[in-house]
Amino acid sequence: MVHVSEIYGELNWMKVDQRANYFKCILMYRCINKLAPEYLVQNIHDRMKSHGYGTRLHDTINIRVGRSRTNWGKRTFQNSGAYLWNQLPAQVKNSPNIHIFKKNAQSPHQTGSNSA
């Protein structure tokens, strides 16, 4: 008997939660680059624009994660997408176009199953 995770590895497939996180990161990329519908773009806030201070992370695009009192609020696209986006390395976030972003973010380690 072969374990299902071995088959996923052989086929280069992502697990369901990794795949969901991957597509959430793609949608975040589209929102940040204004390639998504306006109703999604308007809810994404850059951390640098929120305070304007030049911090150590000013070269990378980090999204402000909203505060939520409930787990339901933490699972919204705005919060979980921002959390996942902030976990990505700078070279993935700064991809020049969507095709390169998809290729770079497809690594299993980039969009792993986090608690988001």
N, C-alpha and C positions, 0 to 999 in steps of 0.2 A: 504494500500500500504506500502510496506517495501522498505526502501532506500537501494540502492545497497551496500553502505559501511557496513551496518548491515549484509548483506549476506556474504560479503567478510570476515567479522569478524567471523561469525558462521562457515564458511568453512576453516578458517585459510589460506586464500589466500592473496597474496600481490597484491597491485595495480600495474598497468603496469609499471609505472616509478620506483616503489620500486623493482619490479622484475628485471628490466633492471639494476638498480644499484647493486642489489644482484649478478647478473652474472658478472658484471664488477668487483666487489670486488673479486669474485672467480678467475677471470682471472688475477687480480693483484697478488693474493696469488701464483698462478702458476708461474707467471713471477718472483717474488721475490725468490721463491724456485727452480727456474730453471726447472720447469715442463712444461713450455710453449715453443712454437717454438722460435728459436734463434732470428728471426727478431722482435719479441715482447720483448724478454728479454733484448736485447741490447739497447732499448730506455728507460728503467727504470733505474733511477739513485738514489741511496741511498743518503740522505742528509749528513750523517756522512762521506761518502767517498768524498763528494764534498769539504769539508773544513777541516776535521780532528780534529776539536776542540771538547773537551768533554763538551757538553752542558747538560742542565737539561734533555733533552729528549734522551740522548745517549743510554738508555736501550731499547727504542722502535724503531721499524723500521719505519722511515718516509721517504717518497719519495719526491724528489725535484719536485715541480710544475713549469713547464716551463712558461715563459712569452709569452703572446700572445696579439697581437694588435686587433684582431677581435674576435667576438663571435664564429665564425666558428672554429678558432684555439683553443678556450677554450673547445669546445665540442669534441676534439679529444680524443682517448683513453688514450694517454700519459698524458694529462692534467687532464681530468675529472676523470680518474681512480686514479691518484695520489691524487687528492683532496678528493675523497671518502675514499681512503685508510687511509689518514692522519686523517680522522674523526673517524675511528674505535678505540675502546678502546684497550689498550695494550694486555689484555688477549685474545682478538679475534685475533689480529695480530700475536701473538706469539703461535698460536695453533700448536701442534706438527705434525699434518697431515691434509690433505685436508678434510677428513670426519668430524673431530672435528671442523675445520674452518667453514664448511658449516652449521653445527648445531648451532654454536655460532653466526654466522653472519645472520642467518635466522630470528632473532628477528626483528619485524617491526621497532623497534627504532634504530637498528644498520645501516640499509641501507635505511633509510627514503628518501623521495623525496627531495633531495637538489637541488641547482641550477646547479649542475654539469651535 
